[in-house]
Amino acid sequence: MEIVISLLIGAVAGWLGSVIYKGSGLGLPGNIIVGLIGGPVGYWILGKLGIALGGGWLGAILTGTIGAIIILFLINLIIRKK
């Protein structure tokens, strides 16, 4: 059950990240992957800055969204250079 919840949170975070950061569209599978990778990235960066967005689903979605935006920015930097 935890895997399904993680996938849902990752999907929502990746989708929000793609809505906020208008770049190349990755589709639903890409959004899920970006959201799942964005979660740990967001927690790491916000932890280094001493910022906590709270616990629970909402905190996880917001943190994952911030990480997803960062990852989407990096992906678009790499894609544009080619």
N, C-alpha and C positions, 0 to 999 in steps of 0.2 A: 504494500500500500504506500510505503514511503517513496518508492521509486515513481509511482504515478503522481504523487503530490509534487515531487521534485521536477518532474517533466512539465506539469501544469504551471508551476511557478516559473520555470525557465522559459516556457512558451510565452507567458504573459509578460515577463521581463524583456524578452527578446523582441516581442511585438511592440511594446511601449518604446523600447530603445529605437526601433526602426521608424516608429511614428515621429518621435522627437527629433531624431537625427535623420534628415532626408538624404539618403545616399543611394547606393545601388541596392535594389531589392534582393533579398536572399530567399524569399518564400517561407512557408511555415517550417519545414525541416531546418532551414538555415537559421531562422529566428529562435527555434528551440535550442540549437547548438550554441548560438551566440549568447542566449540567456543563461544556459547552464555554465558556460565558461565565464560569463560576465559576473555571476554570483561571487565566486571566489576572488575575482579581480576587484570587484567593488568592495568586498569586505576587507581585502588587503589594503587598498588605497585609502578607504575611509578610516581604517584602523591606524594607518600611519599618520593621518591627519587628526586623529583623536575624535572622530565623529562617529556617533552611533545613531542609527535611524530607528531603533527600537527592535523588539523581537516580534515573533509571529509572522504570519503570512505577509502582512503589509510591509513590514520592515525588510523582509526577504525580497519582496517584489521591487521595492524602491532601490535597495542596494544592488540587486541584479540588473535593474534598469540602468543605473549609473555605470556599472561595469560593462553592460552591453553597448552603451553609447561610446565608451572609450574603445572597445574592441571594434565597433563599426567604423569609428574614426580611423583607427589603424589599418583596417582592411581597405578603406577607401584611399588612404595614403599609398598603400602598396599597389593597388589596382591602377591608380592614376599614373604611377611612374612607369608602368609597362607600355 
